[in-house]
Amino acid sequence: MASYLYYLLPAVGGYALTSLYFLKNPHILLKKKQTAFYCTHISHRGGCGEKIENTMEAFTHAAEVGTEMLELDCHLTKDGHVVVSHDENLLRQTGQDVNISSLNLEELPPYNETLEVTFKTGHFSTGSDRNFALLEDVFRKFPHIAVNIEVKENNSMLIERNSSMPYMFTVKRGLKLLLLYYTGLLPFVPLGESFLQFYLPQIINREYIPEMWIMRSRLLVFLIQRLKWFSVVYIFISMCNKEEDIKTAFAAGATGVMTDYPTLLSNYIRRHTQDT
């Protein structure tokens, strides 16, 4: 046994040191993604704390206060239109218990006059625009703003329509990323994804627990935060709706911060840019 450990321990130690070196210097082995944009300010559902989520009014307002990326969700209507909506079922958003996939575009009901902000319980948004937006109209109106599209359903047709875009880690791929990281294999494995997005533990614990059980684990999110060392991908932290969360996110090494309140984030960035 002693002779076995004599060879094993140096090998394991050498592997660990090599992995750690390339983890801190990933560009020696792996090429950084050549993305067309670099975004610090990201508006969740177009800034749904200030205007009705995912509407053209919300997107316009976010752009006016200086957002660099619009985060949105999309679904496919019965007649094949890609519409911007977080939910497939429209009960929460419109009061009508009907699915987008069962309706033609012209049959979509209007949004409710007010909507509760998902990540800020007890707070509501309103606006004059209550119409569902087409994804193509968002692209046309904001050609110079990055768009983060979350496909909310396993719809091959919908995914294929956005297949040429850079993409981020799914939960399954995120777990694989963690496995590679903590086994020391990550520096040696090329990644197809360009972005990693996750929540701060303090936000999960205080505001909202996502439906997916895996995101309930404080330990998992803590482990994900360790990935800030690995700079081959851009890291977004969401949903930062308080200044303390924004500060914590940037301190943790986030490339960008996502918020429901784009004016709040813009003011924070402006003040801290002036301070430096």
Residue, then its C-alpha position, 0 to 999 in steps of 0.5 A: m500500500a505504501s509503495y502504491l501511495y508513493y506514486l499516487l500522491p505525486a500524480v494527484g498533486g501534479y494533476a491538481l496543480t496543473s488544473l488549478y494553473f489552467l483554471k486561473n489562466p484558461h486562455i492558454l488552452l481555450k479560446k474566449k468566446q468572441t461575443a459581439f457585445y459586453c453588457t453590464h446592465i440587463s433588464h429582466r423582462g424589459g424591467c418589469g418592476e417599472k413597466i408591465e413585463n415584456t411589453m414594447e413600453a417596458f423595452t423602450h423605457a429600459a433602453e431610454v434609461g441605459t440598459e445594454m441588454l433586454e432579457l425576455d421570454c418567448h412562446l409560439t402561437k398557434d399560427g406560428h408567431v414568436v411572441v414575447s411572454h414569460d408564461e405559456n398559460l396566460l392566467r397570471q398575466t391576463g386573467q384568462d386561463v388559456n395557453i398561447s400555443s392554442l391561440n392565433l396572434e390576433e386572439l391574444p388577450p391584453y395584459n392585466e392593468t397591473l402585475e405583481v413583480t415576481f422577484k419583489t413580492g407585494h410590489f406591482s407594475t403598470g403601464s399604458d401598453r398591455n399588448f403582447a410584443l412580437l419578437e421580430d418587432v423587438f429586434r427591429k426597434f432595438p437593433h443595437i441592444a443585445v437581447n437575452i432570449e429565454v425559450k420557456e418550452n421544449n419546442s424544437m421549432l421555436i428553438e431552431r428559430n433562434s439556433s444561430m445565437p450564442y447561448m447560456f447554460t441550462v440547469k443540466r449543463g450547469l450541473k455538468l459544469l460544476l462537476l468538471y470544475y470540482t474534478g479539475l477537468l474544466p480547463f481541458v474541456p471546450l464549452g459551447e455556451s457563452f454565458l452563465q446566469f445564476y441567482l445570489p443566495q441572499i435573493i433566493n432566500r429573501e425573495y423567491i424560490p424558483e420552482m426547480w428544486i435544484m435551485r433551492s440549494r444554497l450550497l449549489v449557488f455557492l458552488i456556482q459562485r466559485l466559477k467566477w475564476f473561469s473567465v471563458v464565459y460571461i457571468f450574469i447575476s440576477m435578480c438584483n432589485k436592491e442596491e445591496d444586491i447589485k453591490t454584492a453581485f459586482a463584488a462577486g465578479a459578475t460580468g453583468v447584473m440583471t434587474d427588474y428596476p433598470t433605473l435603479l441599476s443605471n443610477y447605481i452604475r452611474r454613481h460608482t463610475q463617477d466615484t472611480 
